[in-house]
Amino acid sequence: AAPPATDEAPAPPAPSPPRPSGGAATAAAATDVPAPHYPRSCIRRGQEGVVLVDVEVRADGTVGEVVLRQSAGVEALDASALAAARHARFRPATRDGAPVASWVTIPFRFRLEER
């Protein structure tokens, strides 16, 4: 089912991950992604969904920008996923052995039976 229509402008497309320009490269890897808080209001209403969040991983492994790539169609679930993504920790991507900034996509699944 499509998310409900709103008067808000659509979000800009998420930035594409940088492409290695040659040499050996490794992708960023999550070392700790906290579970998002499942809002009580969503539990009471039986709301579930999947939220995809694009995360900028800085060269030092910290989180930079977070961008909502795909909404669950429920604002509270989206907000919870974005908050969890801001607290994730990563091993940064490398290019030619040096850490570099990159982007990763993190899926957050909200399922009542998994609570």
C-alpha positions as CSV (number, residue, x, y, z in Angstrom):
1,A,0.0,0.0,0.0
2,A,1.2,3.5,-0.8
3,P,1.9,5.9,2.0
4,P,-0.8,8.5,2.7
5,A,-0.7,11.6,0.6
6,T,0.6,14.7,2.3
7,D,1.1,18.3,1.4
8,E,4.9,18.0,2.0
9,A,7.3,18.2,-0.9
10,P,8.9,14.9,-1.7
11,A,12.3,14.3,-0.1
12,P,15.3,14.9,-2.4
13,P,16.9,11.8,-3.7
14,A,19.5,10.3,-1.5
15,P,23.1,10.9,-2.5
16,S,24.8,8.1,-4.3
17,P,27.7,6.4,-2.6
18,P,31.1,7.6,-3.9
19,R,32.6,5.2,-6.4
20,P,36.2,4.1,-5.8
21,S,38.5,5.8,-8.3
22,G,40.9,2.8,-8.5
23,G,43.0,0.9,-6.0
24,A,41.8,-1.3,-3.2
25,A,38.6,-0.3,-1.5
26,T,36.4,-1.6,1.3
27,A,32.9,-0.6,2.1
28,A,31.9,0.9,5.5
29,A,30.5,-1.7,7.9
30,A,28.2,-1.2,10.9
31,T,29.7,-2.3,14.2
32,D,26.8,-1.3,16.3
33,V,23.3,-0.3,15.2
34,P,20.9,0.2,18.1
35,A,17.4,-1.2,17.8
36,P,14.9,1.6,17.2
37,H,12.3,2.4,19.9
38,Y,8.9,1.0,18.8
39,P,6.5,3.9,19.6
40,R,3.7,2.8,21.9
41,S,1.1,4.7,19.8
42,C,2.2,2.5,16.8
43,I,2.0,-0.7,18.9
44,R,-1.6,0.2,20.0
45,R,-2.6,0.9,16.4
46,G,-0.9,-2.3,15.1
47,Q,1.3,-0.2,12.8
48,E,4.3,-2.0,11.2
49,G,6.6,-1.3,8.4
50,V,10.1,-1.0,7.0
51,V,12.1,2.2,7.0
52,L,15.3,2.6,4.9
53,V,17.8,5.2,6.2
54,D,20.8,6.4,4.2
55,V,23.7,7.2,6.6
56,E,26.8,9.2,5.8
57,V,29.7,7.4,7.5
58,R,32.5,9.8,8.0
59,A,36.2,8.8,7.6
60,D,36.4,8.5,11.4
61,G,33.5,6.1,11.5
62,T,31.0,8.5,13.1
63,V,27.6,9.3,11.6
64,G,27.2,12.4,9.5
65,E,24.0,13.1,7.7
66,V,21.0,10.8,7.9
67,V,18.4,10.8,5.1
68,L,15.1,9.0,4.9
69,R,15.3,6.8,1.8
70,Q,12.0,4.9,2.2
71,S,9.2,5.7,4.6
72,A,7.2,3.1,6.5
73,G,4.2,5.4,5.8
74,V,4.0,6.2,9.6
75,E,5.8,9.3,10.8
76,A,6.5,7.9,14.2
77,L,8.2,4.8,12.8
78,D,10.3,7.0,10.4
79,A,11.4,9.3,13.2
80,S,12.4,6.4,15.5
81,A,14.5,4.8,12.7
82,L,16.2,8.1,12.0
83,A,17.0,8.5,15.7
84,A,18.5,5.0,15.9
85,A,20.6,5.6,12.8
86,R,22.1,8.7,14.3
87,H,23.5,6.5,17.2
88,A,25.0,3.8,15.0
89,R,28.7,3.1,14.9
90,F,30.8,2.1,11.9
91,R,34.1,0.9,10.6
92,P,34.7,3.4,7.8
93,A,35.2,2.6,4.2
94,T,38.8,2.6,3.0
95,R,40.4,3.5,-0.3
96,D,44.1,2.5,-0.8
97,G,44.2,1.7,2.9
98,A,43.1,5.2,4.0
99,P,39.7,5.7,5.7
100,V,37.2,7.7,3.5
101,A,33.7,9.0,3.9
102,S,30.9,6.9,2.3
103,W,27.2,6.2,2.5
104,V,25.4,3.1,3.6
105,T,21.7,2.1,3.8
106,I,20.3,0.7,7.0
107,P,16.9,-1.1,7.0
108,F,14.8,-0.9,10.2
109,R,12.0,-3.4,10.4
110,F,9.1,-2.7,12.8
111,R,7.2,-6.0,13.3
112,L,4.9,-6.5,16.3
113,E,5.6,-10.2,16.5
114,E,9.4,-9.4,16.8
115,R,8.9,-7.2,19.9
